[in-house]
Structures are given as C-alpha cells and as structure tokens.
Amino acid sequence: MHFDFTQILFLLASFIAAVGLIFIIYSRSSTAITSKLFILTLVLVIAYLVSHTVHFVLMPSYDVTALDISCHSLLLMILVSITFFSWNYPIQKEIGIIRGLLIIIPSTFLLILLWNGNFIHESHAHMEIFSAEFSSLYPLFLFWYLFLIVLNSIWIIQKLKSAQDSNLRNQLLFYLFGLIITNIATFIFGLFLPWILGFYYLVEISPLAFLIGFIFFTAIAIGKYNMFPYAIHKVHSFSLNKKIVFSAIVVVPIIILLVQIPLGRIIFNINSIQEMIRFFLISIFVGLIVSVSMSFIISRMIAQPITMLKEKALEIGKGNFVINVQYNSSDEIGELSQAFNDMAASLDRSITERKKLEAEIIRSEKFAALGKMSAVLAHEIKTPLTSIKMNVDILNQTLPLQPEDKEAFQIIGKEINRLTELVKEVLQVSRTAPLKISNLKLRKFIDEIFHQAELDIKQKQITFINNTADIEFAGDEDKLKQVFLNMIQNSIDAIKKKGTITISSSLVDSYLIIRITDDGCGIEDPNNIFDPFFTTKVSGTGLGLSISQKIIEQHTGTFSFISSRPGETIFEIKLQLNDYGKNTSN
C-alpha cells in the first residue's frame, strides 16, 4: 500500500493519539484524569471529522484507503478513551494493570492489523459513492468495537444502581444516553452498513450525527450537570473576547465542513474534483470571513460594554462613586448599565450620608467632652477670676500709680474680662437652656442687628444691606441676635477696609431661608469651621460658629456654609415656619 504525505500525516496522528492515551492512563500524576481523557476524546473527535472531510473533498476517483483506515483507527481510539473515562467517572479509581492491558492490548493489536491492511483492502471515492472492500477479518474489528460499547454501558449501569445522589444519577443517565446514541449511530452508519453494503451509507450525514451527539452531550454535561469542573474552570479563565473569537472560528468552519459542503454537493450536483475543491476553498474562505466578522461584531456589542463596566467597577473600588456609564441601548446590557449607574448613585448618597453622620457623631462627642470640661472651668477658673478682678479694681483705686502702672492694670483687667467671656462661651456650648419663643418680624429684627453692629465698625467703611422681607416668624430673640451678631462680626473681620454685608431672605415651601453674604477675603479652610475651638483668626476662641449652629439646631433649623472665595462668602440659615408664621410683606 502506497502512502503519500496526507496519509502519513493521519498515520502519525493516530500513533501520537495512542501514545497520549496510554500516557494519560498510566501516568503517575492522576490529577484530573477524567478532564484529560475528555480533552483527548475531543481532540480525537476533531481529528476524525477532519479525516472524514478530507475523504469527502478528495472525491471523486481517488484511492482513499489510508484515510479510511485513519477514520477507523480514530473511531476505535475515541471509544477506548471513553472506556477509560467511564471507569474513572465520577470517582477516580485505579483500573489495574491487568484490566487496563485487557483493553489496550486487543485495541493496539487491531490498530496494527488495521494499518497493515488486514481489515480494509482498499477504499475508493467514485463519482457518486464511496466504495470499500473489506477482508474476512473485518468482523473482528466490529465485534471489539461493539464489545467496548457494551462494556461502557455495563459499568455506567452498575454505577447508576449504587448512586444515592439524585444529581449524580442524572449525570450518569445522561452520560449513558449520550454514549449509546452516539456510538451506536457511528457503529451502524460508519462501520456496519458499509461492511454489509460495500459502500458508505449516508456518508454525508453520518459524521454530522456523530458530532451533534457529542456536542449535545458535552454542552449539557458541562452546563447543567457540572460533569467536568476542571474543563469549566479552564474555559472560565478565558476573557470574553477570546471566548467569542474561539467560538466563531471553531463553530463556523465545522458547520461549513459538515453541513454546507455535503448539502452543496447534493443540491448543486457537484461531481468533478475541480468543482469540489473550488467549492471547498470558497466555502472555507467565506466561512473564515464570516466567523471573524461575527466575532468582531459580537465583541463590539457585548465585550466592550462589559469591559467598560469592569473599568467603572474598579473606579468604584477606589472610592470614586461619581461615575456614569454611557451606553444608550434598551437591551440587557443597557439595563445593566442603568442599574450600575443607579447603584453608583445610591452608594454615593449612602457614603455621603454616612460621612455626615460620622461627622455629626464626632461633633457631638466634642460637645460632650466640652460639657465635662466646662463644669471644671466653671468651678476652677470662674471663681479665681472674679477674685482677681475685684483685687485688681481695689488696687487700681487705692494705690498711687504712675501712668505706666495704670496702663498695666488696664491690660490686666482687659485680659481678665477676655478670660471671663471665654468661660461664658464654653458654658454656653455645654448647656442647653430652654428657648424663649416670641413672634419676630424679620426685616425689623435685622435692622436692629445692623444698628447694633454699626457701633463696632470702628475705622472700616462697611455698608449694611437688608434685603429681607417683612416675614413674621417664631424664635428666641436674644439667642438669634447672638447668632447674627456673631456672623456680622466675622464678616467685619474678613473685610479689610471697605466692603458690604448683605442679609437676604426667601420662602421655599414652608421654610424661611436667610443668607448672610459679605465681600471680604474669604475663608481659606472651610471644612472644620463649625468645630469647637477651630479658628483662623489671630484672636478669638473658635466657638462662635459652633454656638451659632447649636442655637439654630435648637430652633429645628439648619446652619450651613454655602461657598467662599475672595470677594464673596455665603452662609445660609434655614428655619421652618410654624402655623402662625406668615408672610406679611404685602
């Protein structure tokens, strides 16, 4: 028998597959042997389909005996690989040297006889059919092939009877079904009928039935019953782009080889070798273009949006919640993008609220600590200060003092007064006295505050603007005066020589909004301005804004910093109007 390059290639492939099968079975490393056997079986199936396709493309009028032998040898090795898989599934166990050799030795002996030409004398591709001439020993090959099918079935049935887990029983039932259907179909159409009839019956569709059975079994076994976790893990490790490209490049050519070419020969009545090769090359070329185009389009439609979502998720992991996924589509990915945006917005709100709550807790703890400290200050500092002040006043009035001595006593008295005011402020922060509520007219109230503040302007040229409406509201007049005077004093301190302080009002729903604006130098660090003892001034206690905020909160309102820049600083007070509060501007 003459061997050309193609035939030698298939002989070499059969030999390598046989060596690989023996190596897997008797390898010392038995890790994931079922997955390795399954992958080897898949490779053998692909080799068998390629071998069969070469048979078909070389039709007509060629001696394809070696290729026919390769198909037989690959089918036998596929079944041998499945046999060892059946023994090791689902629980891996040693098959033993004797039992393994009883399967390997007869199979190897049959492969030698097969490639020696003892089973198939010759096989030819004619115009319309594949004819084959088999020897009298060929039934031995059929008997051994059928014996392995029965042996596989017996092993699986035994495991099925002893299985207690329902999921495992489903796996074994499905495996038994796929084993019998696929191999019986292959045995009948690929081996038995050609031996009886002398030609390959339904040669165009027999490998297609084999492939469909194998793919169907593999897809359900992996997807539904998780029969091959190692293989699933490998597939899951691929990126989405790789999965798409791999699927398109593999599936489309297989469909072309096993569906389009056979049906094309039947429909278009292609009989000459030139027409068949031309049809084959065109189909492969078009198929590759289609597969690459499909993978590119699907990647653009699915993989890129998911990659974008992954990048946004990484940004969220870094703490950036202000993100927005731009994907204008109403499909599932569009819905996922919108859900992702909603999740990011919800996280941003939750984190912001949590930070505010934590800041409020810290602030409350500071006030609590300040309250404890104020009790000590009231007892330990206030009484000695009062005694010191009284003695300083007595000495100042009774002693004959020089002018420089009188100035020193004045400085002492001034510093004592400053310390006394500090103690009062600390006590005011720690104590929450009940509000003395009365009805106030906002515009008149602000005019009185401006008039009182004009006395402290000193040498600065400051203009006060009252843009408030004549709104009647309820509040503690003395405490609210303290708030506004403190705010105006801060604005005066921020204005160097000449400037404007404006107080305006508005009504939003049932809330009275009051804004205090000045055109001073601005606030450099506005983050901690409401913290007790925080100040950016050379002099000052840093308690003014803390006390003011606490007073407004006593009125069930809010005191907020809006913005600050050189030339404009804005604070806002928000008070809820009671039932008797009304707008009387008309």
C-alpha positions, 0 to 999 in steps of 0.5 A: 500500500502506497502512502503519500504525505496526507496519509502519513500525516493521519498515520502519525496522528493516530500513533501520537493519539495512542501514545497520549492515551496510554500516557494519560492512563498510566501516568503517575500524576492522576490529577484530573484524569477524567478532564484529560481523557475528555480533552483527548476524546475531543481532540480525537473527535476533531481529528476524525471529522477532519479525516472524514472531510478530507475523504469527502473533498478528495472525491471523486476517483481517488484511492482513499484507503489510508484515510479510511483506515485513519477514520477507523483507527480514530473511531476505535481510539475515541471509544477506548478513551471513553472506556477509560473515562467511564471507569474513572467517572465520577470517582477516580479509581485505579483500573489495574494493570491487568484490566487496563492491558485487557483493553489496550492490548486487543485495541493496539493489536487491531490498530496494527492489523488495521494499518497493515491492511488486514481489515480494509483492502482498499477504499475508493471515492467514485463519482457518486459513492464511496466504495470499500472492500473489506477482508474476512477479518473485518468482523473482528474489528466490529465485534471489539468495537461493539464489545467496548460499547457494551462494556461502557454501558455495563459499568455506567449501569452498575454505577447508576444502581449504587448512586444515592445522589439524585444529581449524580444519577442524572449525570450518569443517565445522561452520560449513558444516553449520550454514549449509546446514541452516539456510538451506536449511530457511528457503529451502524452508519460508519462501520456496519452498513458499509461492511454489509453494503460495500459502500458508505451509507449516508456518508454525508450525514453520518459524521454530522450525527456523530458530532451533534451527539457529542456536542449535545452531550458535552454542552449539557454535561458541562452546563447543567450537570457540572460533569467536568469542573476542571474543563469549566474552570479552564474555559472560565479563565478565558476573557470574553473576547477570546471566548467569542473569537474561539467560538466563531472560528471553531463553530463556523468552519465545522458547520461549513465542513459538515453541513454546507459542503455535503448539502452543496454537493447534493443540491448543486450536483457537484461531481468533478474534483475541480468543482469540489475543491473550488467549492471547498476553498470558497466555502472555507474562505467565506466561512473564515470571513464570516466567523471573524466578522461575527466575532468582531461584531459580537465583541463590539456589542457585548465585550466592550460594554462589559469591559467598560463596566469592569473599568467603572467597577474598579473606579468604584473600588477606589472610592470614586462613586461619581461615575456614569456609564454611557451606553444608550441601548434598551437591551440587557446590557443597557439595563445593566448599565442603568442599574450600575449607574443607579447603584453608583448613585445610591452608594454615593448618597449612602457614603455621603450620608454616612460621612455626615453622620460620622461627622455629626457623631464626632461633633457631638462627642466634642460637645460632650467632652466640652460639657465635662470640661466646662463644669471644671472651668466653671468651678476652677477658673470662674471663681479665681477670676472674679477674685482677681478682678475685684483685687485688681479694681481695689488696687487700681483705686487705692494705690498711687500709680504712675501712668505706666502702672495704670496702663498695666492694670488696664491690660490686666483687667482687659485680659481678665474680662477676655478670660471671663467671656471665654468661660461664658462661651464654653458654658454656653456650648455645654448647656442647653437652656430652654428657648424663649419663643416670641413672634419676630418680624424679620426685616425689623429684627435685622435692622436692629442687628445692623444698628447694633453692629454699626457701633463696632465698625470702628475705622472700616467703611462697611455698608449694611444691606437688608434685603429681607422681607417683612416675614413674621416668624417664631424664635428666641430673640436674644439667642438669634441676635447672638447668632447674627451678631456673631456672623456680622462680626466675622464678616467685619473681620474678613473685610479689610477696609471697605466692603458690604454685608448683605442679609437676604431672605426667601420662602421655599415651601414652608421654610424661611431661608436667610443668607448672610453674604459679605465681600471680604477675603474669604475663608481659606479652610472651610471644612472644620469651621463649625468645630469647637475651638477651630479658628483662623483668626489671630484672636478669638476662641473658635466657638462662635460658629459652633454656638451659632449652629447649636442655637439654630439646631435648637430652633429645628433649623439648619446652619450651613456654609454655602461657598467662599472665595475672595470677594464673596462668602455665603452662609445660609440659615434655614428655619421652618415656619410654624402655623402662625408664621406668615408672610406679611410683606404685602 
